Amino acid sequence: MTVTEKVRLHGMAYGGAAVGRLDSGAAVFVPGGLPGELVEAQVIERKRNFARAGLLQVLEPAPARIDPPCPHFMAGCGGCEWQHAAYDAQLGYKQRILVDQLERLGKLPNLPLLPPVPSPLEFRYRNVAEFHLQGGALGFHRASSHQLVDVDSCPIVEDSINRALPAVREALAGQAAIEQVDVRNGADGLLVTLLGQTDPRAHKLLAAGLAERLGGDCRVAGVRIGSDRTRGLHGQPFVHMQLAGKRFRVSAQSFFQVNSQVAEKLAGLVTAEVGGGERVLDLFSGVGTFALLASERAREVVGVEEHPSATGDAHANAAEFAAGNVQFRQADVASAVDLAAERWDLTILDPPRAGCARPVLEALNSNRIVYVSCDPSTLARDVAVLAARGYSLSSLQLLDMFPQTYHLEALAVLAR
Ligand SMILES: C[S@@+](CC[C@H](N)C(=O)[O-])C[C@H]1O[C@@H](n2cnc3c(N)ncnc32)[C@H](O)[C@@H]1O
């Protein structure tokens, strides 16, 4: 039996759904709703402590509700969750979620919260996009599904990526072996990466045709899904990204911050924490962005990164910087307990969503810590571990790296 209820929504959850209470008192998550709204919702799943519901109708809209500009959002594309909310409201939700996660999960009261750093661009900000291909469709998955929404243009990616889409679509039509295509907009042109289950060297002709269609400075790389190895199919399998007045080599499989303008602000905040002559540890160092920027002021910097492609880029970038005081080690951070236990003036931590391995946090012997996080729940967990060891938060700041989505970046500075 389907149950519909009128629900007053009172908050926004990490994950992007609005939250209210059913008549039974159980919390209910309603994607597409906004705090303050009265909605008619259909309960689709009941758990012991909460329920999930679909939004049937907004009975009393919130002042923050706007018309989403993107037709694909309206058709259920799972790339964004919040195009129906005014941008200021999105920032407010994220700030509230960040505080809530640290207070509730981290049991950290009296947070030294700084004002959020908004994204200068609310749309057209992503320098990279990962499109899936399936049965002739090219686009993004629907929310919580593997079904594709065919996308001809995406409002959150940089214009150069949208301009490339028709050529990518034409060149890849009928190519069943390609499951995903990533497009990164570098300072020296586009890098298109073809991903599939087969040996990418079979796609050399296809890559040449794609590069010809795209024209200009365009490189094409190939990756067999699950492999660490990247093949250059047309030109070199990397581009350079501009950050803080420097250029960083970034290969097809290496991480780079997706919103260049917010990354610029983040890099400024991180490097402002580096003191002259300091010994700095950069855990999860990627292509070496923070480590290399820090090396301009520090005495010595050691970066730890497990992905061979990112570590290869970091070595190339160190050579480009002519930085003699930086070392990069390719290793799992979880295995760097002894290194963490050395004496450091500053440690930069920028882990993936899973956060940092607990033994490393328990071994850290650093006067100060700058923790860059893309998941407030693991940030809360890890800061709680550090707080139990005598570190206290000196500041906490939200940076909106991902407008139109519920994802958030936060910078926590700790000292002991
Ligand atoms: C959020 S990115 C940060 C990269 C870099 N700080 C930057 O801003 O460009 C996280 C990085 O950690 C790496 N990584 C993920 N798990 C790791 C682990 N267990 N040990 C070492 N590196 C890891 C990823 O490959 C990625 O480069």
The ligand as an ORCA input file, in Angstrom:
! r2SCAN-3c Opt
* xyz 0 1
  C      41.556     14.668     -2.402
  S      42.947     14.165     -3.309
  C      44.126     15.378     -2.814
  C      45.313     15.576     -3.716
  C      46.116     16.870     -3.523
  N      46.256     17.260     -2.169
  C      45.486     17.996     -4.333
  O      44.922     18.918     -3.738
  O      45.554     17.941     -5.568
  C      43.395     12.732     -2.464
  C      44.624     12.008     -3.004
  O      44.909     10.914     -2.138
  C      45.289      9.782     -2.911
  N      44.999      8.629     -2.051
  C      43.806      8.046     -1.812
  N      43.935      7.073     -0.871
  C      45.248      7.055     -0.515
  C      45.994      6.299      0.425
  N      45.421      5.370      1.171
  N      47.316      6.552      0.544
  C      47.915      7.508     -0.226
  N      47.251      8.273     -1.114
  C      45.940      8.048     -1.270
  C      44.482      9.897     -4.182
  O      45.119      9.202     -5.236
  C      44.471     11.423     -4.400
  O      45.563     11.833     -5.170
*
